[in-house]
Structures are given as C-alpha cells and as structure tokens.
C-alpha cells in the first residue's frame, strides 16, 4: 500500500466519521419529534376517554358531555 493509498483511506475515514456524526444529530432530532407525536397521541387518548366519561355521566344530554370535553381540550391544547 502506497502513501497515496493510505492518504485516501484516511480521507475516506474522516468523511465517514463526519457522516456518522451528522446521522447521529439527525437521529436525535427525529427522536424528539417522535416523542412529541407520542405525547400528543397519549393526550388525545386521555381526552377521548374523558369525553366518553362525560358523555356517560350526561346520559341523555350526551352532547353536553362532549362540549365539556371540547372545552377542556381547547383549554389545554389551544388550536393555533
């Protein structure tokens, strides 16, 4: 292996290291987005459960139960 070959391998190794660092940064960013989406899903499930409970409590006046849940959702997660 000549000095030129060693230099080429070294250069490729440095480029691969840089690419790995960039992929690591991108993966961390994606992880944050996935956690956010998961949190929204959990919140949505809790609000759906709350709406079901409110509707059951309201009995024949079920729309009122959903209105209460919507007000709670609007208070905790305002639409922007």
N, C-alpha and C positions, 0 to 999 in steps of 0.2 A: 504494500500500500504506500503510495507516494504522499508527500506533504500536501499536495493539492487535493488528494482524496480525503485526507484527514481534515483539512480545512472545510471541505464540502460537507462531510459528515457532521462536523462541529456546527456549521451554519444551519444545517437541517435540524439538528438537535435543538438549537436555540429557537428556531422558528416553531418547532413542535411544542417547546416549553411555553412560548408566548400564546400559541393557540389553546393549549391546555388551560392557561390562566384565564383567557377570555371565555372559554366554555364554563369554567368554574363560576365566574362572575355572572354569566347568563343563567346558569342553573340556580344560583342563589336568588336572582331576580324572579325567575319563574316560580320558585318555591314560595316566595312572598305572595305572588298573585294567586297561587293555588290555595294557600292558607286563607286569603281574603275571600275567595269564592266559597271555600268550605264554611267559613264563618257566616256568610250570607245565607247559605243553604240551611245551616243549623237554626239561624234566626227565623228564616221562613218557615221551617217545620214547627218551631215553637209558636209562631203567630198563627199557623193553621190549626194547631192543637187548641190554642186559646180561642180561636173563632168557633171551633166545634163545641168547646165547653160553654162558651157564651150562648151559642145557638140552643144548646140543650137546656141551659138554665132559662132562656127566654121562652121556651115551649112554643106556643102558637105564635108568639111575637118574635119568631126567629130572625127576621130581617134586622130587628133592633140589636140582637146579639152580634151580628156581623158588622153593624155600624159601629158598635162599641169597639170591636176588634180593629176595624179600619182606623178608627180614631187613635187607638193605641199604636198601631203600625205607623201612622202618619206622625205621631209624636216622637217615636223612637227612631224612625228611618225616613226623614223627610225626603220627598222627591225633589231633585234639583233640576 
